[in-house]
Structures are given as structure tokens and as C-alpha cells.
């Protein structure tokens, strides 16, 4: 009588054991390709670029003599929309740059105050100056969601036709104004 070795299901078990390694190698390959793609990973894309600005009507800031924020009121002129809050440290750092930008007659600077207490927002503007020609209050954050705000500060360049042309995530720096915002403004004014 010859003795035969019983066949055990070793084949499928090997796949189960190797599966975590295969998944790891696949994920590592994806991450490596992303790192070597040459893309700037600090740029967060916005699905709103090239789209009409979300229809937004926000009430004015209490104690301010400015009108509220309205996308309808922006039409007809190139507009820089700044989303900010008094509790935001980078907003305070970029504020002197906004004060300078407010002097540029090629566009109007409007803002909406995001998830803030109105008395704090008013104190912020009283202490640091008010660069805005219109300012709305977004206490609930709903308008920020509609505009795709990741966090404050954020700014949007909106064309005279109401289309979002460009977006800045984070505070403006002199370099960002010179190398990114101003070329976007010039392109918009040239009609490109």
C-alpha cells in the first residue's frame, strides 16, 4: 500500500498571507508616483474656478456703515473677495496687505466675516482699519461652505461677469500678491 499525502488548500492560503504585502506595495507605488509628479502639493484645487460665484446675500456687520455682501452687487467690476475672522491670526497678519490692496482702483475689495462674533469683528476693523467697500456676516458658515472655504483667510478674484477666476488659500504675502494675484488681475483686465 502506498501512502499518499493529502492535498491541503495551501494555494489560496498563500494569497491571503501575501495580500497585505501586495496592498502595501501598490500604495507605496501610488505615493511615489505622486511625489515624483512634480506637482506643487501646497496648491489645493478649487472646483469653483471658472464657475459663477455662488449666489450669496449676507447682512452687513452691526456697527458698520458698509453694505452687506452680495454677489449681485459685485457684477460689472473685477472684485477681490476676502473671507476672514477676528479670531484668525493669519488674518491679522495679512490685514496690512489688504489695506494696501484696497487702494488699487482696478478692482473693489469686499469681504465676509466668517463664523465670528460681530462685536469682535467690529473691534478688529476699528483697531486695524477697514479695507472693504462691502462686508457681510456669515455667522453660521453656510456661505463659506458654498464658496468652498477650507479655512480663513481665503480670497477669490471674481470677474465682472461673476465668474471666479482665481483663489488664494491662506494669507496674502507680498510675494503672493506680486507673483500670483497681480498677474491674475492683469489677465482678467486684459480679457484673457
PyMOL commands that place a pseudoatom at each C-alpha (Angstrom):
pseudoatom trace, name=CA, resn=UNK, resi=1, chain=A, elem=C, hetatm=0, pos=[0.000, 0.000, 0.000]
pseudoatom trace, name=CA, resn=UNK, resi=2, chain=A, elem=C, hetatm=0, pos=[1.360, 3.341, -0.914]
pseudoatom trace, name=CA, resn=UNK, resi=3, chain=A, elem=C, hetatm=0, pos=[0.808, 6.272, 1.254]
pseudoatom trace, name=CA, resn=UNK, resi=4, chain=A, elem=C, hetatm=0, pos=[-0.343, 9.471, -0.415]
pseudoatom trace, name=CA, resn=UNK, resi=5, chain=A, elem=C, hetatm=0, pos=[-0.020, 12.907, 1.085]
pseudoatom trace, name=CA, resn=UNK, resi=6, chain=A, elem=C, hetatm=0, pos=[-3.382, 14.600, 1.373]
pseudoatom trace, name=CA, resn=UNK, resi=7, chain=A, elem=C, hetatm=0, pos=[-3.712, 17.844, -0.585]
pseudoatom trace, name=CA, resn=UNK, resi=8, chain=A, elem=C, hetatm=0, pos=[-4.432, 20.779, 1.669]
pseudoatom trace, name=CA, resn=UNK, resi=9, chain=A, elem=C, hetatm=0, pos=[-5.661, 24.097, 0.277]
pseudoatom trace, name=CA, resn=UNK, resi=10, chain=A, elem=C, hetatm=0, pos=[-2.216, 25.757, 0.568]
pseudoatom trace, name=CA, resn=UNK, resi=11, chain=A, elem=C, hetatm=0, pos=[-2.592, 27.753, -2.683]
pseudoatom trace, name=CA, resn=UNK, resi=12, chain=A, elem=C, hetatm=0, pos=[-5.394, 30.072, -1.583]
pseudoatom trace, name=CA, resn=UNK, resi=13, chain=A, elem=C, hetatm=0, pos=[-3.811, 30.495, 1.853]
pseudoatom trace, name=CA, resn=UNK, resi=14, chain=A, elem=C, hetatm=0, pos=[-0.626, 31.840, 0.310]
pseudoatom trace, name=CA, resn=UNK, resi=15, chain=A, elem=C, hetatm=0, pos=[-2.637, 34.610, -1.397]
pseudoatom trace, name=CA, resn=UNK, resi=16, chain=A, elem=C, hetatm=0, pos=[-4.276, 35.572, 1.866]
pseudoatom trace, name=CA, resn=UNK, resi=17, chain=A, elem=C, hetatm=0, pos=[-0.877, 35.796, 3.548]
pseudoatom trace, name=CA, resn=UNK, resi=18, chain=A, elem=C, hetatm=0, pos=[0.626, 37.812, 0.645]
pseudoatom trace, name=CA, resn=UNK, resi=19, chain=A, elem=C, hetatm=0, pos=[-2.344, 40.186, 0.284]
pseudoatom trace, name=CA, resn=UNK, resi=20, chain=A, elem=C, hetatm=0, pos=[-1.203, 42.780, 2.876]
pseudoatom trace, name=CA, resn=UNK, resi=21, chain=A, elem=C, hetatm=0, pos=[2.226, 42.921, 1.227]
pseudoatom trace, name=CA, resn=UNK, resi=22, chain=A, elem=C, hetatm=0, pos=[0.668, 43.386, -2.229]
pseudoatom trace, name=CA, resn=UNK, resi=23, chain=A, elem=C, hetatm=0, pos=[-1.564, 46.200, -0.930]
pseudoatom trace, name=CA, resn=UNK, resi=24, chain=A, elem=C, hetatm=0, pos=[1.419, 47.883, 0.732]
pseudoatom trace, name=CA, resn=UNK, resi=25, chain=A, elem=C, hetatm=0, pos=[3.483, 47.752, -2.475]
pseudoatom trace, name=CA, resn=UNK, resi=26, chain=A, elem=C, hetatm=0, pos=[0.562, 49.168, -4.519]
pseudoatom trace, name=CA, resn=UNK, resi=27, chain=A, elem=C, hetatm=0, pos=[0.025, 52.079, -2.084]
pseudoatom trace, name=CA, resn=UNK, resi=28, chain=A, elem=C, hetatm=0, pos=[3.758, 52.798, -1.948]
pseudoatom trace, name=CA, resn=UNK, resi=29, chain=A, elem=C, hetatm=0, pos=[3.821, 52.952, -5.755]
pseudoatom trace, name=CA, resn=UNK, resi=30, chain=A, elem=C, hetatm=0, pos=[0.911, 55.417, -5.813]
pseudoatom trace, name=CA, resn=UNK, resi=31, chain=A, elem=C, hetatm=0, pos=[2.570, 57.666, -3.219]
pseudoatom trace, name=CA, resn=UNK, resi=32, chain=A, elem=C, hetatm=0, pos=[5.914, 57.507, -5.048]
pseudoatom trace, name=CA, resn=UNK, resi=33, chain=A, elem=C, hetatm=0, pos=[4.272, 58.497, -8.330]
pseudoatom trace, name=CA, resn=UNK, resi=34, chain=A, elem=C, hetatm=0, pos=[2.576, 61.459, -6.624]
pseudoatom trace, name=CA, resn=UNK, resi=35, chain=A, elem=C, hetatm=0, pos=[5.862, 62.617, -5.094]
pseudoatom trace, name=CA, resn=UNK, resi=36, chain=A, elem=C, hetatm=0, pos=[7.713, 62.361, -8.397]
pseudoatom trace, name=CA, resn=UNK, resi=37, chain=A, elem=C, hetatm=0, pos=[4.955, 64.001, -10.483]
pseudoatom trace, name=CA, resn=UNK, resi=38, chain=A, elem=C, hetatm=0, pos=[6.423, 67.480, -9.977]
pseudoatom trace, name=CA, resn=UNK, resi=39, chain=A, elem=C, hetatm=0, pos=[3.069, 68.952, -8.927]
pseudoatom trace, name=CA, resn=UNK, resi=40, chain=A, elem=C, hetatm=0, pos=[3.014, 71.576, -6.185]
pseudoatom trace, name=CA, resn=UNK, resi=41, chain=A, elem=C, hetatm=0, pos=[1.312, 69.746, -3.325]
pseudoatom trace, name=CA, resn=UNK, resi=42, chain=A, elem=C, hetatm=0, pos=[0.699, 73.003, -1.425]
pseudoatom trace, name=CA, resn=UNK, resi=43, chain=A, elem=C, hetatm=0, pos=[-1.889, 74.060, -4.027]
pseudoatom trace, name=CA, resn=UNK, resi=44, chain=A, elem=C, hetatm=0, pos=[-5.385, 72.931, -3.154]
pseudoatom trace, name=CA, resn=UNK, resi=45, chain=A, elem=C, hetatm=0, pos=[-7.522, 72.855, -6.285]
pseudoatom trace, name=CA, resn=UNK, resi=46, chain=A, elem=C, hetatm=0, pos=[-10.876, 74.584, -6.319]
pseudoatom trace, name=CA, resn=UNK, resi=47, chain=A, elem=C, hetatm=0, pos=[-13.793, 73.244, -8.320]
pseudoatom trace, name=CA, resn=UNK, resi=48, chain=A, elem=C, hetatm=0, pos=[-15.217, 76.784, -8.409]
pseudoatom trace, name=CA, resn=UNK, resi=49, chain=A, elem=C, hetatm=0, pos=[-12.502, 78.277, -10.642]
pseudoatom trace, name=CA, resn=UNK, resi=50, chain=A, elem=C, hetatm=0, pos=[-14.186, 79.139, -13.931]
pseudoatom trace, name=CA, resn=UNK, resi=51, chain=A, elem=C, hetatm=0, pos=[-17.655, 78.789, -12.393]
pseudoatom trace, name=CA, resn=UNK, resi=52, chain=A, elem=C, hetatm=0, pos=[-20.133, 81.503, -11.425]
pseudoatom trace, name=CA, resn=UNK, resi=53, chain=A, elem=C, hetatm=0, pos=[-19.691, 82.705, -7.849]
pseudoatom trace, name=CA, resn=UNK, resi=54, chain=A, elem=C, hetatm=0, pos=[-22.302, 81.132, -5.571]
pseudoatom trace, name=CA, resn=UNK, resi=55, chain=A, elem=C, hetatm=0, pos=[-25.310, 83.418, -5.177]
pseudoatom trace, name=CA, resn=UNK, resi=56, chain=A, elem=C, hetatm=0, pos=[-24.784, 84.933, -1.758]
pseudoatom trace, name=CA, resn=UNK, resi=57, chain=A, elem=C, hetatm=0, pos=[-26.571, 87.613, 0.248]
pseudoatom trace, name=CA, resn=UNK, resi=58, chain=A, elem=C, hetatm=0, pos=[-25.126, 88.361, 3.682]
pseudoatom trace, name=CA, resn=UNK, resi=59, chain=A, elem=C, hetatm=0, pos=[-26.294, 91.033, 6.130]
pseudoatom trace, name=CA, resn=UNK, resi=60, chain=A, elem=C, hetatm=0, pos=[-23.971, 93.926, 6.967]
pseudoatom trace, name=CA, resn=UNK, resi=61, chain=A, elem=C, hetatm=0, pos=[-21.794, 93.959, 10.058]
pseudoatom trace, name=CA, resn=UNK, resi=62, chain=A, elem=C, hetatm=0, pos=[-23.555, 95.625, 13.020]
pseudoatom trace, name=CA, resn=UNK, resi=63, chain=A, elem=C, hetatm=0, pos=[-21.997, 98.994, 13.751]
pseudoatom trace, name=CA, resn=UNK, resi=64, chain=A, elem=C, hetatm=0, pos=[-20.556, 99.336, 10.267]
pseudoatom trace, name=CA, resn=UNK, resi=65, chain=A, elem=C, hetatm=0, pos=[-21.852, 101.789, 7.696]
pseudoatom trace, name=CA, resn=UNK, resi=66, chain=A, elem=C, hetatm=0, pos=[-20.938, 99.402, 4.863]
pseudoatom trace, name=CA, resn=UNK, resi=67, chain=A, elem=C, hetatm=0, pos=[-23.461, 97.451, 2.811]
pseudoatom trace, name=CA, resn=UNK, resi=68, chain=A, elem=C, hetatm=0, pos=[-23.664, 93.693, 3.283]
pseudoatom trace, name=CA, resn=UNK, resi=69, chain=A, elem=C, hetatm=0, pos=[-22.102, 91.165, 0.935]
pseudoatom trace, name=CA, resn=UNK, resi=70, chain=A, elem=C, hetatm=0, pos=[-23.965, 90.482, -2.301]
pseudoatom trace, name=CA, resn=UNK, resi=71, chain=A, elem=C, hetatm=0, pos=[-22.767, 88.619, -5.377]
pseudoatom trace, name=CA, resn=UNK, resi=72, chain=A, elem=C, hetatm=0, pos=[-25.257, 90.636, -7.440]
pseudoatom trace, name=CA, resn=UNK, resi=73, chain=A, elem=C, hetatm=0, pos=[-23.596, 93.888, -6.325]
pseudoatom trace, name=CA, resn=UNK, resi=74, chain=A, elem=C, hetatm=0, pos=[-20.201, 92.555, -7.479]
pseudoatom trace, name=CA, resn=UNK, resi=75, chain=A, elem=C, hetatm=0, pos=[-21.243, 92.160, -11.107]
pseudoatom trace, name=CA, resn=UNK, resi=76, chain=A, elem=C, hetatm=0, pos=[-19.859, 94.687, -13.529]
pseudoatom trace, name=CA, resn=UNK, resi=77, chain=A, elem=C, hetatm=0, pos=[-16.467, 95.117, -11.853]
pseudoatom trace, name=CA, resn=UNK, resi=78, chain=A, elem=C, hetatm=0, pos=[-13.490, 92.947, -11.035]
pseudoatom trace, name=CA, resn=UNK, resi=79, chain=A, elem=C, hetatm=0, pos=[-13.801, 92.098, -7.333]
pseudoatom trace, name=CA, resn=UNK, resi=80, chain=A, elem=C, hetatm=0, pos=[-11.475, 90.602, -4.736]
pseudoatom trace, name=CA, resn=UNK, resi=81, chain=A, elem=C, hetatm=0, pos=[-13.471, 88.736, -2.079]
pseudoatom trace, name=CA, resn=UNK, resi=82, chain=A, elem=C, hetatm=0, pos=[-11.694, 88.153, 1.230]
pseudoatom trace, name=CA, resn=UNK, resi=83, chain=A, elem=C, hetatm=0, pos=[-13.045, 85.690, 3.818]
pseudoatom trace, name=CA, resn=UNK, resi=84, chain=A, elem=C, hetatm=0, pos=[-11.702, 86.488, 7.285]
pseudoatom trace, name=CA, resn=UNK, resi=85, chain=A, elem=C, hetatm=0, pos=[-12.363, 86.344, 11.032]
pseudoatom trace, name=CA, resn=UNK, resi=86, chain=A, elem=C, hetatm=0, pos=[-11.162, 88.308, 14.049]
pseudoatom trace, name=CA, resn=UNK, resi=87, chain=A, elem=C, hetatm=0, pos=[-10.048, 85.089, 15.794]
pseudoatom trace, name=CA, resn=UNK, resi=88, chain=A, elem=C, hetatm=0, pos=[-7.776, 84.218, 12.845]
pseudoatom trace, name=CA, resn=UNK, resi=89, chain=A, elem=C, hetatm=0, pos=[-4.105, 85.055, 13.493]
pseudoatom trace, name=CA, resn=UNK, resi=90, chain=A, elem=C, hetatm=0, pos=[-3.100, 84.862, 9.774]
pseudoatom trace, name=CA, resn=UNK, resi=91, chain=A, elem=C, hetatm=0, pos=[-5.979, 87.263, 9.001]
pseudoatom trace, name=CA, resn=UNK, resi=92, chain=A, elem=C, hetatm=0, pos=[-4.390, 89.791, 11.329]
pseudoatom trace, name=CA, resn=UNK, resi=93, chain=A, elem=C, hetatm=0, pos=[-1.006, 89.244, 9.647]
pseudoatom trace, name=CA, resn=UNK, resi=94, chain=A, elem=C, hetatm=0, pos=[-2.391, 89.777, 6.123]
pseudoatom trace, name=CA, resn=UNK, resi=95, chain=A, elem=C, hetatm=0, pos=[-4.512, 92.797, 7.064]
pseudoatom trace, name=CA, resn=UNK, resi=96, chain=A, elem=C, hetatm=0, pos=[-1.865, 95.461, 6.238]
pseudoatom trace, name=CA, resn=UNK, resi=97, chain=A, elem=C, hetatm=0, pos=[-1.596, 93.922, 2.764]
pseudoatom trace, name=CA, resn=UNK, resi=98, chain=A, elem=C, hetatm=0, pos=[-5.377, 94.152, 2.358]
pseudoatom trace, name=CA, resn=UNK, resi=99, chain=A, elem=C, hetatm=0, pos=[-5.211, 97.821, 3.384]
pseudoatom trace, name=CA, resn=UNK, resi=100, chain=A, elem=C, hetatm=0, pos=[-2.711, 98.388, 0.547]
pseudoatom trace, name=CA, resn=UNK, resi=101, chain=A, elem=C, hetatm=0, pos=[-4.774, 96.346, -1.926]
pseudoatom trace, name=CA, resn=UNK, resi=102, chain=A, elem=C, hetatm=0, pos=[-7.819, 98.487, -1.122]
pseudoatom trace, name=CA, resn=UNK, resi=103, chain=A, elem=C, hetatm=0, pos=[-6.004, 101.426, -2.755]
pseudoatom trace, name=CA, resn=UNK, resi=104, chain=A, elem=C, hetatm=0, pos=[-5.822, 99.625, -6.132]
pseudoatom trace, name=CA, resn=UNK, resi=105, chain=A, elem=C, hetatm=0, pos=[-8.585, 101.150, -8.248]
pseudoatom trace, name=CA, resn=UNK, resi=106, chain=A, elem=C, hetatm=0, pos=[-8.633, 98.290, -10.765]
pseudoatom trace, name=CA, resn=UNK, resi=107, chain=A, elem=C, hetatm=0, pos=[-10.816, 96.139, -8.515]
pseudoatom trace, name=CA, resn=UNK, resi=108, chain=A, elem=C, hetatm=0, pos=[-13.009, 96.509, -5.479]
pseudoatom trace, name=CA, resn=UNK, resi=109, chain=A, elem=C, hetatm=0, pos=[-12.266, 94.693, -2.243]
pseudoatom trace, name=CA, resn=UNK, resi=110, chain=A, elem=C, hetatm=0, pos=[-15.225, 93.129, -0.438]
pseudoatom trace, name=CA, resn=UNK, resi=111, chain=A, elem=C, hetatm=0, pos=[-15.306, 90.679, 2.422]
pseudoatom trace, name=CA, resn=UNK, resi=112, chain=A, elem=C, hetatm=0, pos=[-17.307, 88.367, 4.504]
pseudoatom trace, name=CA, resn=UNK, resi=113, chain=A, elem=C, hetatm=0, pos=[-16.685, 87.752, 8.129]
pseudoatom trace, name=CA, resn=UNK, resi=114, chain=A, elem=C, hetatm=0, pos=[-16.700, 84.011, 8.803]
pseudoatom trace, name=CA, resn=UNK, resi=115, chain=A, elem=C, hetatm=0, pos=[-18.059, 82.342, 11.972]
pseudoatom trace, name=CA, resn=UNK, resi=116, chain=A, elem=C, hetatm=0, pos=[-17.246, 85.304, 14.140]
pseudoatom trace, name=CA, resn=UNK, resi=117, chain=A, elem=C, hetatm=0, pos=[-18.885, 87.419, 16.817]
pseudoatom trace, name=CA, resn=UNK, resi=118, chain=A, elem=C, hetatm=0, pos=[-19.919, 90.731, 15.318]
pseudoatom trace, name=CA, resn=UNK, resi=119, chain=A, elem=C, hetatm=0, pos=[-18.550, 92.818, 18.187]
pseudoatom trace, name=CA, resn=UNK, resi=120, chain=A, elem=C, hetatm=0, pos=[-15.139, 91.115, 17.783]
pseudoatom trace, name=CA, resn=UNK, resi=121, chain=A, elem=C, hetatm=0, pos=[-15.171, 91.706, 14.029]
pseudoatom trace, name=CA, resn=UNK, resi=122, chain=A, elem=C, hetatm=0, pos=[-16.027, 95.382, 14.547]
pseudoatom trace, name=CA, resn=UNK, resi=123, chain=A, elem=C, hetatm=0, pos=[-13.216, 95.791, 17.087]
pseudoatom trace, name=CA, resn=UNK, resi=124, chain=A, elem=C, hetatm=0, pos=[-10.776, 94.125, 14.663]
pseudoatom trace, name=CA, resn=UNK, resi=125, chain=A, elem=C, hetatm=0, pos=[-11.683, 96.621, 11.912]
pseudoatom trace, name=CA, resn=UNK, resi=126, chain=A, elem=C, hetatm=0, pos=[-11.704, 99.594, 14.307]
pseudoatom trace, name=CA, resn=UNK, resi=127, chain=A, elem=C, hetatm=0, pos=[-8.218, 98.700, 15.565]
pseudoatom trace, name=CA, resn=UNK, resi=128, chain=A, elem=C, hetatm=0, pos=[-6.616, 97.768, 12.216]
pseudoatom trace, name=CA, resn=UNK, resi=129, chain=A, elem=C, hetatm=0, pos=[-8.621, 99.724, 9.652]
pseudoatom trace, name=CA, resn=UNK, resi=130, chain=A, elem=C, hetatm=0, pos=[-11.333, 98.727, 7.219]
pseudoatom trace, name=CA, resn=UNK, resi=131, chain=A, elem=C, hetatm=0, pos=[-10.187, 97.907, 3.656]
pseudoatom trace, name=CA, resn=UNK, resi=132, chain=A, elem=C, hetatm=0, pos=[-13.617, 96.752, 2.438]
pseudoatom trace, name=CA, resn=UNK, resi=133, chain=A, elem=C, hetatm=0, pos=[-16.234, 98.592, 0.372]
pseudoatom trace, name=CA, resn=UNK, resi=134, chain=A, elem=C, hetatm=0, pos=[-18.838, 95.958, 1.342]
pseudoatom trace, name=CA, resn=UNK, resi=135, chain=A, elem=C, hetatm=0, pos=[-18.818, 93.487, 4.204]
pseudoatom trace, name=CA, resn=UNK, resi=136, chain=A, elem=C, hetatm=0, pos=[-21.214, 90.686, 5.068]
pseudoatom trace, name=CA, resn=UNK, resi=137, chain=A, elem=C, hetatm=0, pos=[-21.537, 88.487, 8.119]
pseudoatom trace, name=CA, resn=UNK, resi=138, chain=A, elem=C, hetatm=0, pos=[-21.523, 84.689, 7.775]
pseudoatom trace, name=CA, resn=UNK, resi=139, chain=A, elem=C, hetatm=0, pos=[-22.155, 83.664, 11.385]
pseudoatom trace, name=CA, resn=UNK, resi=140, chain=A, elem=C, hetatm=0, pos=[-23.300, 80.133, 10.543]
pseudoatom trace, name=CA, resn=UNK, resi=141, chain=A, elem=C, hetatm=0, pos=[-20.562, 79.424, 7.996]
pseudoatom trace, name=CA, resn=UNK, resi=142, chain=A, elem=C, hetatm=0, pos=[-23.117, 78.424, 5.324]
pseudoatom trace, name=CA, resn=UNK, resi=143, chain=A, elem=C, hetatm=0, pos=[-21.804, 80.944, 2.766]
pseudoatom trace, name=CA, resn=UNK, resi=144, chain=A, elem=C, hetatm=0, pos=[-18.269, 79.719, 3.425]
pseudoatom trace, name=CA, resn=UNK, resi=145, chain=A, elem=C, hetatm=0, pos=[-19.370, 76.182, 2.634]
pseudoatom trace, name=CA, resn=UNK, resi=146, chain=A, elem=C, hetatm=0, pos=[-20.996, 77.352, -0.610]
pseudoatom trace, name=CA, resn=UNK, resi=147, chain=A, elem=C, hetatm=0, pos=[-17.803, 79.169, -1.606]
pseudoatom trace, name=CA, resn=UNK, resi=148, chain=A, elem=C, hetatm=0, pos=[-15.637, 76.127, -0.783]
pseudoatom trace, name=CA, resn=UNK, resi=149, chain=A, elem=C, hetatm=0, pos=[-13.764, 77.772, 2.072]
pseudoatom trace, name=CA, resn=UNK, resi=150, chain=A, elem=C, hetatm=0, pos=[-11.200, 75.411, 3.617]
pseudoatom trace, name=CA, resn=UNK, resi=151, chain=A, elem=C, hetatm=0, pos=[-10.240, 77.847, 6.361]
pseudoatom trace, name=CA, resn=UNK, resi=152, chain=A, elem=C, hetatm=0, pos=[-9.688, 81.556, 6.813]
pseudoatom trace, name=CA, resn=UNK, resi=153, chain=A, elem=C, hetatm=0, pos=[-8.251, 83.629, 5.346]
pseudoatom trace, name=CA, resn=UNK, resi=154, chain=A, elem=C, hetatm=0, pos=[-9.130, 82.834, 1.766]
pseudoatom trace, name=CA, resn=UNK, resi=155, chain=A, elem=C, hetatm=0, pos=[-9.568, 85.192, -1.149]
pseudoatom trace, name=CA, resn=UNK, resi=156, chain=A, elem=C, hetatm=0, pos=[-11.276, 84.914, -4.517]
pseudoatom trace, name=CA, resn=UNK, resi=157, chain=A, elem=C, hetatm=0, pos=[-10.858, 87.054, -7.609]
pseudoatom trace, name=CA, resn=UNK, resi=158, chain=A, elem=C, hetatm=0, pos=[-14.256, 87.355, -9.277]
pseudoatom trace, name=CA, resn=UNK, resi=159, chain=A, elem=C, hetatm=0, pos=[-14.610, 88.685, -12.819]
pseudoatom trace, name=CA, resn=UNK, resi=160, chain=A, elem=C, hetatm=0, pos=[-17.021, 91.414, -13.866]
pseudoatom trace, name=CA, resn=UNK, resi=161, chain=A, elem=C, hetatm=0, pos=[-19.335, 88.685, -15.196]
pseudoatom trace, name=CA, resn=UNK, resi=162, chain=A, elem=C, hetatm=0, pos=[-19.464, 86.979, -11.771]
pseudoatom trace, name=CA, resn=UNK, resi=163, chain=A, elem=C, hetatm=0, pos=[-17.084, 84.112, -12.610]
pseudoatom trace, name=CA, resn=UNK, resi=164, chain=A, elem=C, hetatm=0, pos=[-14.489, 83.013, -10.059]
pseudoatom trace, name=CA, resn=UNK, resi=165, chain=A, elem=C, hetatm=0, pos=[-11.139, 83.476, -11.788]
pseudoatom trace, name=CA, resn=UNK, resi=166, chain=A, elem=C, hetatm=0, pos=[-8.573, 82.755, -9.084]
pseudoatom trace, name=CA, resn=UNK, resi=167, chain=A, elem=C, hetatm=0, pos=[-8.317, 81.667, -5.452]
pseudoatom trace, name=CA, resn=UNK, resi=168, chain=A, elem=C, hetatm=0, pos=[-5.788, 82.285, -2.683]
pseudoatom trace, name=CA, resn=UNK, resi=169, chain=A, elem=C, hetatm=0, pos=[-5.799, 79.855, 0.222]
pseudoatom trace, name=CA, resn=UNK, resi=170, chain=A, elem=C, hetatm=0, pos=[-4.172, 81.265, 3.305]
pseudoatom trace, name=CA, resn=UNK, resi=171, chain=A, elem=C, hetatm=0, pos=[-2.936, 84.778, 3.984]
pseudoatom trace, name=CA, resn=UNK, resi=172, chain=A, elem=C, hetatm=0, pos=[-1.582, 87.087, 1.321]
pseudoatom trace, name=CA, resn=UNK, resi=173, chain=A, elem=C, hetatm=0, pos=[2.128, 87.736, 1.439]
pseudoatom trace, name=CA, resn=UNK, resi=174, chain=A, elem=C, hetatm=0, pos=[3.912, 90.413, -0.589]
pseudoatom trace, name=CA, resn=UNK, resi=175, chain=A, elem=C, hetatm=0, pos=[5.281, 87.642, -2.823]
pseudoatom trace, name=CA, resn=UNK, resi=176, chain=A, elem=C, hetatm=0, pos=[1.825, 86.070, -3.360]
pseudoatom trace, name=CA, resn=UNK, resi=177, chain=A, elem=C, hetatm=0, pos=[0.398, 89.472, -4.297]
pseudoatom trace, name=CA, resn=UNK, resi=178, chain=A, elem=C, hetatm=0, pos=[3.248, 90.189, -6.720]
pseudoatom trace, name=CA, resn=UNK, resi=179, chain=A, elem=C, hetatm=0, pos=[3.597, 86.755, -8.318]
pseudoatom trace, name=CA, resn=UNK, resi=180, chain=A, elem=C, hetatm=0, pos=[0.035, 85.407, -8.204]
pseudoatom trace, name=CA, resn=UNK, resi=181, chain=A, elem=C, hetatm=0, pos=[-2.698, 87.981, -7.534]
pseudoatom trace, name=CA, resn=UNK, resi=182, chain=A, elem=C, hetatm=0, pos=[-1.428, 90.808, -9.744]
pseudoatom trace, name=CA, resn=UNK, resi=183, chain=A, elem=C, hetatm=0, pos=[-0.870, 88.560, -12.790]
pseudoatom trace, name=CA, resn=UNK, resi=184, chain=A, elem=C, hetatm=0, pos=[-4.423, 87.214, -12.295]
pseudoatom trace, name=CA, resn=UNK, resi=185, chain=A, elem=C, hetatm=0, pos=[-5.771, 90.791, -12.069]
pseudoatom trace, name=CA, resn=UNK, resi=186, chain=A, elem=C, hetatm=0, pos=[-3.879, 91.854, -15.205]
pseudoatom trace, name=CA, resn=UNK, resi=187, chain=A, elem=C, hetatm=0, pos=[-5.076, 88.775, -17.093]
pseudoatom trace, name=CA, resn=UNK, resi=188, chain=A, elem=C, hetatm=0, pos=[-8.679, 89.454, -16.073]
pseudoatom trace, name=CA, resn=UNK, resi=189, chain=A, elem=C, hetatm=0, pos=[-8.456, 93.114, -17.120]
pseudoatom trace, name=CA, resn=UNK, resi=190, chain=A, elem=C, hetatm=0, pos=[-6.907, 92.130, -20.452]
pseudoatom trace, name=CA, resn=UNK, resi=191, chain=A, elem=C, hetatm=0, pos=[-9.888, 89.870, -21.067]
pseudoatom trace, name=CA, resn=UNK, resi=192, chain=A, elem=C, hetatm=0, pos=[-7.866, 86.631, -21.372]
for i in range(1, 192): cmd.bond("trace and resi %d" % i, "trace and resi %d" % (i + 1))
show_as sticks, trace
zoom trace
